[in-house]
Amino acid sequence: MGRTNGDGAFSRARSPGDITGHPPARAPAYDLDPLFLEVAYKPVNDFNDEVILFFEPADADSIAAAQRSHDRIRARTAERDAPVKPEHWAFYGKGGEEFSSETQPFLQAMKDTAIPVLVISGDHEICFPPENWFALNRQLPTTQVIVYPRAGHGPHHQYPGLTAAYIHAFVSQHPEH
């Protein structure tokens, strides 16, 4: 699953202050792996799709974490997310295109913000490669980037306790926000 240089992005971006699971606010140097859209846009995903989308398929520990995450999610009986209907999928892509567009003010807003931003990613992130955040890191003074090894688009599923600890530490360091 190689990454290719490109100028597009798929995102669920909502605002500069709400960028969890999103690319940096500009056209990325590293595009998403086309496999992501191929698998993500299936009407129904199975366990193997979850591994491709959110984990590192080449790592046995990541696959084991995928199984644990899958089992946790399937065990829920309440507060389950409703499936996104296929006719709404295009809205996700449009939001990402606008967020990543050089003509939008999001990048400047992120450069100017005093609000702390925490980016948590996996090194096998096939949707929003962390290399795009690295390219902007020095321009975004309040942004911290954490990249888990042998993890994909869902590092919080693979490392829920560690991710919670990072978020708790980050929020604790910034009580004013």
N, C-alpha and C positions, 0 to 999 in steps of 0.2 A: 504494500500500500504506500507507494511513494507520493510525495507531495510535489506539486508542480508550481512554478511561478505563475502568477495570474493576477487578475485585477478585480475579481468578484468575490462576494462573501454571502453566506447564508447565515441569518441571524434571527434572534428573537429579541432584538434590542428594543428597549422601551424608552429610555432616556439616558443622558450622560451619567446620572447618579445611580442608575439601575442597570449595570452591565454584566451581571452574573451570567456566565456562559456565553459570552459574546466576544467578537473580535475587537481590536482597538478601533477607535473612531477615525478611520482613514482607510483607503484602499490597501489591502494587505499585500505584502511582498510574497507571502506563501499562501496559496489558495487552498481551499478545502479539498480533500480527496473526493473525487466524484463518487466513490463507493458510498460515502456518507449519504448523499441524496438518494442514490439508488436503493439503499436499505431503509433509510428513514421514511421515504415516501411510500413504502408498502402499506396497504390497508391494515394488515395485521403483522406484528413482528413476533418471532419466536425467540427462544433462548439464544440461538446462534447469532441472530440479528443483534440482540442486546450486547453480546460480546463484541461484535464488530463496531457497534455504535459508541459504546461507553467504556470499553476496556482495552487491554492489549492482547489481541488474539494469539500472539507468539509467546506469551508468558504463562506458564502453568499456574503460578500464584495469582495472576490477574484473573485467569479463568475460574479458579476456585473462589475468588472474591466475587466474581460475577454470579456464581451459583448462590452464594450466601445472600447477595443483594436481591437476586431474583426471588429467592425463598422468602425473604423479609417482606418484599413488596406484595407478593402473592398471598401472604398470610393476613394482610390487612383486610378487615371487613368493613371499615368505615373510612371516611375521608380519602377516598380513592379519586384520582383524577379522571375526568371524563375524557374519552378519546377525542382527538381533534379530527373533525370531519375533513375528508380530502378537499372539499371545495374551499376550505379555509387555509390550506397549506401555503398558497401563494402569498398570503399576508405576512407570513414569517420571513420569506425571502425578501419581500419589499421593504420591510422594516430594517433588515440588515443592510440592504443596498443604500437606503437613505442614511443610516447611521454611519456607514463606512465611506460615504461620498465625500470627496474633497470640497464640494460646494456647500456642505452643511457646516454649521458652527460647532459641532460636537467636539472635534479635536481641540479647538481653541478653548472651549469651555472646560475640557479636561486639563488643559495646560494651566488654566487660570484658577481652577477650583482650590478651595482650602479644605474640601471634604476628603478625608482619607479614602483611598480605594484599594481593595485587596483583590488580586486576581489569583485564582487557584486553578491550575491546569495540570494535565498529564503530558509526559514527553511524547506520547503517541496520540496526541489530540488530532483527529482527522478532520475536524470541522473548523476549529479556530486554532491553528498551530501557534504554540507559544513564541515561536521566533518572531511573530508579528508584534508581540508585546515587547520583546527584547529590543527591537528596533526603535521603539518609542520610549523605553524606560527612562532615559535621561531627560526627556522632554516633559515627563509627567511627574512633577515633584512630589505628589502625594500618593503615588501608586507603588505598591509593593507586589512583586510577582513571586509566586511559589509554584514550582513545577515538580510533581511527583515522578519518580522513575517507574518505568514499566506500567504506566497508567494511561488511560485514554480520556475521552470526553466527559466521563463521569467519575472523576477521582474521589468525589465525596461518597460515591457508592462503594468504591474499593477501600477507602480509608475513612469511614465515617467518624470514628473516635478521634483520629489525628486531625481531620478537617475541622471538627467541632472545637478541638483545642486551639488550632491556629486562629479560627474566627474569634473564639473567646479572648485569646491573648491580644489580637488586633483591636477588638472593640474595647477591651480594658485599657489599652494604651491611648485611646481617643474618647474619653468619657464625654467630652464637650459636644460630640456629634452624635 
